[in-house]
C-alpha cells in the first residue's frame, strides 16, 4: 500500500511541475479594448515556454506615437530585462506569440517599438503582468 501512495505522490508532483501558469494582463489604459493573456510552462529540456494571446489589439502603426511592432519583454530573476521577440499584429485580429527561453521569469511586459531587436525598451509600455 505504501508503494501506491509513493507512486501517486510522484505522479502528482510530475503533473504539478508540468502544468503551465496562466496570467491575464490587466486592462490597459493605452489599449483598453485589448484582451491579452499569457501562459508560462516548462519543456522537456527544462527551458521556459511562453505563449501570449492577444485579441482586439490595434496594429502598432496605429498607436500614438506609431511603431513598427510590439516587443515582448520578460523580467528574469537573475539576468534582468530580456527582449524575447516581436508580436506583429494586424488590426484587432487574434494573434498568438510563442517562444522558448532558458531564463526563468516572473514578469512580462509589452511595448510599442520602432525596431525589433532592442536591448532595452524605448517605446510606450502597453501592458504588464506578473506570472
C-alpha angles and dihedrals in degrees: 000000000000090000091058092050090052091047092050090048091050092049091047092051091048092051091046092051093047096049119107124235116230129204134179116213112235118249108284122228088210097051105014096170093057119107109200128178133176134203123196123194144156123245130210092270090054093251119138119249125207128192120182121189122194130190127182094008112148121230115274090240090062093058123103104266094023124230139189098238148350112258119212116218132186129199107222125204096233108013106047124227118354131189105224102177150306131276115213111201130194106207112289096337122134111263132186122201118192129182144153125223135178089219121095110224139185103189136046128193136176128215135184108241140177093215130042108213102052123153093213133021116265104165136071116298110231102179143002135185140172118233 
